[in-house]
Amino acid sequence: MSELSSGFSVTIAQTADEIRAAQALRYDVFVRELGGGGVMVDHVSGLEIDRFDPFADHMLVRDEATGTVVGVYRLLRSEQAALAGGFYSEGEYDLSALKTSGRRLLELGRSCLHKDYRGGMAMFHLWSALSGYVADHGVEILFGTASFHGTDVHALAQPLTLLHHSHLAPDDLRVRSTEFQTMDLIATAELDRRKAMVEVPALIKAYLRLGGFVGEGAYVDHDFNTTDVCLILDTARMNDRQRRIYSGERS
């Protein structure tokens, strides 16, 4: 799988060196920039590693001018998760609603961009390539945890409350945090929706624009210095406009 356009190429890692390039970018973003950690993080080599990496596909976006990996996505399909002993998200959420649905699942994780490429075309190319990957593998439901920086939920009360009241997953998709932290933190009368949406991270907004939902409750991840929500995207529920955005079509 390879896609080249506007100076970027997107591929699935095929070698140990390519996986290390993904882990090095993850270290720059999640450890150096955001202050995260983890039991398998290699601080000497500057690699953010966990036990799911050997089982997953690693999608890489490169700047063709330099050959540098500037964006990554870790992709774990149902059959890969079975080999890994489960999904990464199961450390934070009860995924029973998804796992018993009988539908083909894809967990998206470790998504990050180099700081110099945020807000540009690199993420567009990752999303476009992801659309092709989903079609190739017959994926029906995409999900994964996404993060707010920091562990003070009261500082995040506005955006978390907005997500709870406006984007909560329907019952058949509603996963629940295993160490439950309510997202319903303030009265709706006190909710400033515009301010709240400004505080929602760009990746979460992207899922919402595609018709995505959030699971019930947040998960406070002290190792990574984040407050996580579980995002769920059901491709069968997408409307025509959302499908065009997702596939990278221009209207």
Stockholm file with secondary structure:
# STOCKHOLM 1.0

chainA/1-251         MSELSSGFSVTIAQTADEIRAAQALRYDVFVRELGGGGVMVDHVSGLEIDRFDPFADHMLVRDEATGTVVGVYRLLRSEQAALAGGFYSEGEYDLSALKTSGRRLLELGRSCLHKDYRGGMAMFHLWSALSGYVADHGVEILFGTASFHGTDVHALAQPLTLLHHSHLAPDDLRVRSTEFQTMDLIATAELDRRKAMVEVPALIKAYLRLGGFVGEGAYVDHDFNTTDVCLILDTARMNDRQRRIYSGERS
#=GR chainA/1-251 SS CEEEETTEEEEECCSHHHHHHHHHHHIIIIIIITCCCCTTCBTTTTBCCCTTGGGSEEEEEEETTTTEEEEEEEEEEHHHHHHHTSCGGGGTEECHHHHTSCSCEEEEEEEEECGGGTTSSHHHHHHHHHHHHHHHHTCCEEEEEEEEESSCGGGGHHHHHHHHHHHBCCGGGCCEESSCBCSCCSCGGGCCHHHHHHTSCHHHHHHHHTTCEECBSBEEETTTTEEEEEEEEEGGGCCHHHHHHHHTCCC
#=GC SS_cons         CEEEETTEEEEECCSHHHHHHHHHHHIIIIIIITCCCCTTCBTTTTBCCCTTGGGSEEEEEEETTTTEEEEEEEEEEHHHHHHHTSCGGGGTEECHHHHTSCSCEEEEEEEEECGGGTTSSHHHHHHHHHHHHHHHHTCCEEEEEEEEESSCGGGGHHHHHHHHHHHBCCGGGCCEESSCBCSCCSCGGGCCHHHHHHTSCHHHHHHHHTTCEECBSBEEETTTTEEEEEEEEEGGGCCHHHHHHHHTCCC
//
